[in-house]
Amino acid sequence: METRLTRIGLIGAGRIAQHFHLPILARMTGARLVAVADPDAERLTAARQVAPRAQFFAGYRELLTQADVEAVVICAPPALHAETAIAAFEAGKHVYLEKPLATTLEDGRRVLEAWRQAGTTGMIGFNFRFHPLYRRAKALLDSGHYGSILGARSVFTSAARVLPPWKQARATGGGALLDLASHHVDLASYLLDQPVESVMAMLESRRSEDDTAALQLRLRSGAIAQILCAIGSADEHRFEIYAERGRIALDRTMTHVDLLESSLRGFRLKRLQAGLRLLDPRNLLRSPGVEPSFALALRAFVDATRTGQTPQPDLRDGYRSLALIVAAEEAARTGRATRLTDLPDVAIAAAERAR
C-alpha cells in the first residue's frame, strides 16, 4: 500500500529556490512536487529540468486553483509574501512561507488572520533552527550545565554579488535587517529561550539600501545579544553564547559546536581541540556551501501537513521577528532604544500569549 503523499506547489523559482527548495522537494519522500509558478520563463525552463512531471504556471493564482495542490512553499520576493500567503490560505492550502513573514506589521497581521481562519498548517522558513549545530547548542543550553546566560554575539554576512532589484530596497524586502538579521533575532530568542524586550540599532547604506546593520538586543533576563549583519562582505555565519560556566560557539560551515569551560583547563582543552579539528576530514572535505537545514525544515513542514501537528517555528515566530526588525528600524531612526512594547501593535502581545 502506497503511503499518501503531500502534493506541493512551489511559488517562486529564483536562485535560492533552484539551489535548495526545488531539488529538495523533487526528491523528498512523502511529498510530490506537482506544480511550480514563476513569471520568469527561463526559471520555469530550469525548474522543468528538475521536476519534469510537474505543472508549470506563470502566475501563482492559477497554481492555487489546482485541486491537486494541497500545500505550497512560497519563495517569492518578500514584497509578495503577504498577498501570496493570504491567497493560499484563502484557497485552503497548507503554507510554508520563506522569511520574512511580510514587509510591514500591518501585512503581517493580515497573514496571521488568514492563517487563523484557514485552520491549515502555517510555517515560517527559519530553517537555521533545524541546523544540527544549532540543535546541539540548544540542547546544551537547555541542559542547564552552563548556568545563566550572560550574553551572546553573532555575525551573519554575505559576499558581494549582483543583487536582484528587490534586494536593493527596503520597501521590496531588501536590506540586511530583513534579509539576514531576521534569522538571527529569531535564533537569539530560540537559543536563549526568552523574549527580547528592547533593541538598539545602527544602519548604513553602502552598496544598497540599509545593507549593513548592527543590533543590540536586551532580553527579559537582562542578557545582551549583539548582532552584526552585512550584505557585500565575506560569507560568514557565527553565533556565540556566553554563560556563567562557559561559552558555546558555532560556525555554520564547520561540523562541531565549540565549547569552552570557564577554567584554565577549559582554555587549554580548547586549544588542543582547535588543533585537532583542523585535521578532521569532515572539515577538510566538506564543502562550505553544504546547508542541511533547508531539507530538515521542509521535512518538518511536510510531516506537519500529514499529522496535523503545529510545526515550529510557526507564523507567530515570523511575526515576532518582523516586529523586532521594525523596532530596530525605529531605534536606528531615533538613536534610542526601542522597547517592543513601545510599538503601537497589540498583535505582538497576542502572538507572545499564543506561544
Phi and psi in degrees as a GROMACS rama.xvg file:
@    title "Ramachandran Plot"
@    xaxis  label "Phi"
@    yaxis  label "Psi"
@TYPE xy
-76.3949  132.983  GLU-2
-65.723  138.135  THR-3
-64.4037  135.141  ARG-4
-101.579  141.847  LEU-5
-81.6608  120.92  THR-6
-90.5161  120.079  ARG-7
-116.393  141.665  ILE-8
-111.575  136.772  GLY-9
-103.028  122.344  LEU-10
-108.873  110.262  ILE-11
102.064  117.157  GLY-12
-126.176  45.2494  ALA-13
-77.1523  -161.732  GLY-14
-59.8243  -50.2721  ARG-15
-66.7875  -41.447  ILE-16
-62.5679  -40.149  ALA-17
-69.0111  -32.0037  GLN-18
-79.0217  -34.927  HIS-19
-121.061  -70.3715  PHE-20
-57.9226  -45.6513  HIS-21
-62.0296  -55.4284  LEU-22
-66.4058  -32.7249  PRO-23
-64.548  -48.8152  ILE-24
-67.2829  -32.9577  LEU-25
-66.4779  -25.2366  ALA-26
-115.576  3.8953  ARG-27
-72.3321  132.32  MET-28
-72.1408  144.194  THR-29
83.326  0.21215  GLY-30
-139.805  154.97  ALA-31
-136.384  122.606  ARG-32
-79.3593  108.453  LEU-33
-107.654  -11.1025  VAL-34
-157.188  146.707  ALA-35
-136.157  135.987  VAL-36
-126.429  133.195  ALA-37
-164.718  137.18  ASP-38
-72.7049  -12.233  PRO-39
-91.6765  118.355  ASP-40
-63.9398  -36.2511  ALA-41
-65.7343  -38.0036  GLU-42
-66.1443  -39.2686  ARG-43
-64.7959  -37.5528  LEU-44
-62.914  -43.1022  THR-45
-65.0037  -39.7247  ALA-46
-65.5943  -34.7009  ALA-47
-63.3892  -28.683  ARG-48
-69.0852  -28.0018  GLN-49
-89.8233  -38.0884  VAL-50
-129.597  71.8329  ALA-51
-65.2612  -19.6029  PRO-52
-90.6286  -4.66551  ARG-53
-78.6284  163.278  ALA-54
-90.4644  152.658  GLN-55
-128.517  136.418  PHE-56
-134.926  145.622  PHE-57
-79.5901  -24.1446  ALA-58
-125  144.371  GLY-59
-72.1279  -27.1897  TYR-60
-65.0421  -35.1224  ARG-61
-67.2235  -38.794  GLU-62
-60.6182  -40.3975  LEU-63
-68.1002  -17.5305  LEU-64
-81.3021  -9.76929  THR-65
-74.7929  122.184  GLN-66
-65.3173  -27.8011  ALA-67
-83.8847  -0.985052  ASP-68
-91.4675  110.873  VAL-69
-91.5438  -32.6269  GLU-70
-140.322  153.082  ALA-71
-129.065  146.312  VAL-72
-111.208  118.311  VAL-73
-102.023  114.718  ILE-74
-121.81  26.2586  CYS-75
-71.6024  165.226  ALA-76
-56.2167  146.762  PRO-77
-54.8527  -32.2538  PRO-78
-63.207  -18.3346  ALA-79
-101.154  -1.93027  LEU-80
-59.4722  -48.298  HIS-81
-64.694  -51.1432  ALA-82
-65.1611  -35.1774  GLU-83
-70.3304  -45.0528  THR-84
-64.5883  -41.3688  ALA-85
-62.5086  -44.4967  ILE-86
-61.6637  -38.5352  ALA-87
-67.2676  -42.7886  ALA-88
-64.9524  -40.3556  PHE-89
-64.4839  -25.0869  GLU-90
-86.5541  2.48673  ALA-91
80.1439  22.4079  GLY-92
-92.6589  153.03  LYS-93
-74.3517  146.301  HIS-94
-132.204  125.235  VAL-95
-107.005  114.646  TYR-96
-112.222  119.989  LEU-97
-61.6065  151.549  GLU-98
-73.0853  156.792  LYS-99
-77.3287  163.382  PRO-100
-55.7453  -42.1945  LEU-101
-162.346  -178.948  ALA-102
-100.497  -11.1899  THR-103
-135.899  155.654  THR-104
-65.442  -36.0129  LEU-105
-59.9158  -46.6716  GLU-106
-66.0364  -34.9608  ASP-107
-61.7181  -40.7065  GLY-108
-62.9524  -39.0907  ARG-109
-64.2519  -37.1727  ARG-110
-65.0607  -45.3269  VAL-111
-60.5838  -40.1271  LEU-112
-68.2516  -41.0246  GLU-113
-63.3273  -38.3547  ALA-114
-64.0013  -44.6939  TRP-115
-60.3585  -43.9146  ARG-116
-69.7253  -34.6468  GLN-117
-71.1594  -37.3873  ALA-118
71.7244  16.374  GLY-119
-99.1521  -179.695  THR-120
-72.5325  134.985  THR-121
-133.884  116.647  GLY-122
-129.109  139.385  MET-123
-97.4591  147.258  ILE-124
-84.2029  53.845  GLY-125
-87.4225  71.8148  PHE-126
-65.4666  -24.2783  ASN-127
-66.5458  -19.0095  PHE-128
-59.5157  -23.7251  ARG-129
-94.2963  -4.82537  PHE-130
-63.7806  134.4  HIS-131
-54.9176  -35.0957  PRO-132
-69.5282  -39.9574  LEU-133
-68.3273  -37.1895  TYR-134
-63.5633  -39.6949  ARG-135
-65.2633  -45.2557  ARG-136
-61.9564  -40.7394  ALA-137
-62.4341  -43.2665  LYS-138
-63.6337  -40.192  ALA-139
-64.0672  -43.0801  LEU-140
-66.2685  -41.7717  LEU-141
-68.4762  -21.6968  ASP-142
-67.4004  -21.88  SER-143
83.068  -3.45672  GLY-144
-60.7454  -34.3965  HIS-145
-91.2517  -2.35926  TYR-146
78.2904  -162.891  GLY-147
-67.4126  145.858  SER-148
-78.4534  130.788  ILE-149
-94.7704  -40  LEU-150
-179.252  177.071  GLY-151
-149.798  158.167  ALA-152
-147.294  146.976  ARG-153
-145.422  158.29  SER-154
-132.279  130.549  VAL-155
-138.502  104.115  PHE-156
-130.782  154.711  THR-157
-126.987  151.247  SER-158
-69.3698  157.495  ALA-159
-66.8659  130.746  ALA-160
-153.955  166.092  ARG-161
-69.398  123.061  VAL-162
-95.3861  138.974  LEU-163
-63.973  156.306  PRO-164
-52.7214  -38.6767  PRO-165
-66.5775  -25.8824  TRP-166
-78.6584  -8.27461  LYS-167
-93.9441  -5.26348  GLN-168
-136.235  139.538  ALA-169
-60.9974  -39.9102  ARG-170
-60.7956  -28.3353  ALA-171
-100.932  8.23445  THR-172
105.321  6.90085  GLY-173
-86.6384  -175.697  GLY-174
96.5735  155.683  GLY-175
-67.5335  -27.9276  ALA-176
-69.1975  -54.6308  LEU-177
-70.6233  -37.7629  LEU-178
-77.132  -40.6748  ASP-179
-117.552  -51.5686  LEU-180
-63.4654  -28.1696  ALA-181
-57.0082  -34.0657  SER-182
-67.0497  -47.0467  HIS-183
-77.2988  -28.7672  HIS-184
-69.0971  -32.7413  VAL-185
-67.4926  -42.7672  ASP-186
-64.1143  -34.9757  LEU-187
-61.2738  -46.1445  ALA-188
-66.5677  -39.6562  SER-189
-66.6643  -49.8144  TYR-190
-69.858  -43.6963  LEU-191
-87.4913  -9.95835  LEU-192
56.6916  45.6775  ASP-193
-158.684  150.843  GLN-194
-76.0517  156.878  PRO-195
-85.4896  131.625  VAL-196
-97.7673  -33.3549  GLU-197
-152.679  162.77  SER-198
-143.73  141.279  VAL-199
-116.236  150.967  MET-200
-156.135  153.53  ALA-201
-131.109  139.979  MET-202
-126.322  142.574  LEU-203
-133.807  145.423  GLU-204
-113.781  111.303  SER-205
-108.474  -65.7175  ARG-206
-99.8822  -26.2955  ARG-207
-148.63  175.341  SER-208
-65.5848  126.552  GLU-209
51.0642  47.3126  ASP-210
-88.3366  -0.246382  ASP-211
-134.236  131.072  THR-212
-142.867  138.744  ALA-213
-124.137  126.318  ALA-214
-123.102  148.051  LEU-215
-129.273  118.113  GLN-216
-104.835  137.523  LEU-217
-109.292  120.857  ARG-218
-91.7551  170.582  LEU-219
-56.6829  -36.829  ARG-220
-74.6351  -11.1859  SER-221
100.102  -8.28172  GLY-222
-63.1793  148.711  ALA-223
-112.568  135.042  ILE-224
-122.223  128.305  ALA-225
-111.524  135.163  GLN-226
-132.22  129.033  ILE-227
-115.475  126.262  LEU-228
-130.81  139.785  CYS-229
-152.37  137.656  ALA-230
-101.718  119.043  ILE-231
103.553  39.866  GLY-232
-127.439  -116.292  SER-233
-117.578  152.046  ALA-234
-72.6375  109.507  ASP-235
-149.071  144.378  GLU-236
-151.428  98.2346  HIS-237
-130.686  152.21  ARG-238
-144.859  131.232  PHE-239
-129.277  135.249  GLU-240
-122.373  126.971  ILE-241
-106.804  127.339  TYR-242
-129.091  177.559  ALA-243
-60.1388  -35.6899  GLU-244
-115.015  24.1845  ARG-245
149.213  -172.057  GLY-246
-130.572  141.312  ARG-247
-118.318  126.618  ILE-248
-136.645  149.908  ALA-249
-145.646  149.597  LEU-250
-122.232  120.688  ASP-251
-62.0468  -20.47  ARG-252
-86.0401  -5.01515  THR-253
-103.782  -174.783  MET-254
-116.662  -1.09789  THR-255
-129.732  149.523  HIS-256
-83.6332  131.819  VAL-257
-92.0925  120.856  ASP-258
-112.663  139.209  LEU-259
-136.008  113.451  LEU-260
-77.8175  152.788  GLU-261
-84.6842  66.4725  SER-262
-157.465  162.677  SER-263
-62.5654  -37.9345  LEU-264
-61.3699  -40.3196  ARG-265
-62.6976  -37.475  GLY-266
-67.4279  -41.9887  PHE-267
-65.6249  -40.4658  ARG-268
-63.2717  -37.7507  LEU-269
-60.7554  -44.0121  LYS-270
-62.7226  -40.9017  ARG-271
-64.3147  -46.029  LEU-272
-62.6844  -39.1637  GLN-273
-61.6588  -41.0781  ALA-274
-66.5553  -41.2464  GLY-275
-67.1347  -36.8135  LEU-276
-69.7245  -24.2473  ARG-277
-63.3476  -23.5792  LEU-278
-99.7922  -2.14426  LEU-279
-65.6997  121.138  ASP-280
-57.5182  -30.4134  PRO-281
-64.7892  -33.1552  ARG-282
-81.8084  -32.3018  ASN-283
-74.202  -36.8353  LEU-284
-98.6639  -21.9214  LEU-285
-72.6112  132.397  ARG-286
-69.5544  134.666  SER-287
-65.9102  -13.7471  PRO-288
-84.6324  -5.45328  GLY-289
-66.4213  130.851  VAL-290
-140.118  97.4137  GLU-291
-76.3416  -15.056  PRO-292
-69.9326  -28.4543  SER-293
-61.9346  -47.9047  PHE-294
-63.9594  -38.9195  ALA-295
-67.6923  -39.0575  LEU-296
-67.6457  -44.8178  ALA-297
-66.2208  -33.2546  LEU-298
-62.0218  -43.2927  ARG-299
-63.4034  -37.9162  ALA-300
-64.645  -48.1953  PHE-301
-60.9579  -42.759  VAL-302
-61.59  -39.1004  ASP-303
-66.0211  -35.8916  ALA-304
-66.6478  -25.5126  THR-305
-90.8562  -26.7702  ARG-306
-101.569  -19.7135  THR-307
82.0312  1.51493  GLY-308
-76.6515  149.653  GLN-309
-76.1168  122.18  THR-310
-77.2307  157.009  PRO-311
-124.483  129.946  GLN-312
-80.792  145.253  PRO-313
-104.362  -171.762  ASP-314
-68.87  -21.5594  LEU-315
-65.1043  -36.9957  ARG-316
-63.9532  -37.5955  ASP-317
-62.9425  -37.6586  GLY-318
-69.3945  -41.0757  TYR-319
-62.4594  -40.5806  ARG-320
-63.3683  -44.1623  SER-321
-62.5474  -41.5238  LEU-322
-61.2908  -37.4347  ALA-323
-70.5643  -36.7857  LEU-324
-64.1273  -42.9571  ILE-325
-62.7001  -39.6248  VAL-326
-64.3507  -39.0466  ALA-327
-64.2321  -39.9582  ALA-328
-63.1955  -38.9214  GLU-329
-65.8325  -40.8908  GLU-330
-64.1348  -40.6081  ALA-331
-65.3961  -35.0362  ALA-332
-70.8157  -41.0505  ARG-333
-92.369  -20.072  THR-334
77.8964  12.6555  GLY-335
-126.799  157.256  ARG-336
-65.3285  139.725  ALA-337
-109.856  124.032  THR-338
-82.0206  144.575  ARG-339
-62.1975  -32.1362  LEU-340
-73.9561  -11.6829  THR-341
-77.5788  -18.6681  ASP-342
-69.1001  135.091  LEU-343
-75.6227  67.2788  PRO-344
-151.66  102.575  ASP-345
-70.5799  -17.4724  VAL-346
-66.2839  -24.0326  ALA-347
-62.6525  -50.5063  ILE-348
-62.9821  -38.6448  ALA-349
-63.145  -41.1334  ALA-350
-65.0238  -39.4843  ALA-351
-65.3094  -41.8435  GLU-352
-65.3433  -30.8366  ARG-353
-79.9163  -9.1727  ALA-354
